[in-house]
Structures are given as structure tokens and as C-alpha cells.
Amino acid sequence: MHPDAAYIYRKQLEEADMIVVNKVDLLSPTDQTTLRELIADQFPEQPVRFISAHTGEGVDEWVTAVLEAAGQGEG
């Protein structure tokens, strides 16, 4: 990845309300754990969701979290 693109990508992750990792069905449990730890280390302020759009794993929980966050501040 070009350094400028890497910088922009990192900034987007730093400013994200939530980091969502898709295609977790392609990762072993060990790789999922390693990736989760790396993300938590680099972006400790952002909640992380692991999903698989293919299998549906984690999708309902992710959608619920998004909808709950969207409802905050209403009233």
C-alpha cells in the first residue's frame, strides 16, 4: 500500500465509531484472536465487530449495535 493511502486508512480507523472486520469465516480461530488483539492494541478506543456476510456470523449483533448507536441522542 502506498504510504499516503496507508496514512489515510489509519486515520479513518482512528476516527471510526466502530471497526467491522468482514469475512471472518476465512480466518482460523487463532487468526481471529490475533487480529482482534492487533486491532485492540492499535485502536483501543474503537469497538470491534467480527462478522461474516457469507455465513451471517455476527451480522445481527452488528446491526443491533449500529441501530442502538443511531438512536442515542434522540429524545
Secondary structure, DSSP 8 states (H G I E B T S, - for coil): --HHHHHHHHHHHHH-S-EEE--GGGS-HHHHHHHHHHHHHH-TTS-EEE--TTT-TTHHHHHHHHHHHHHTT--
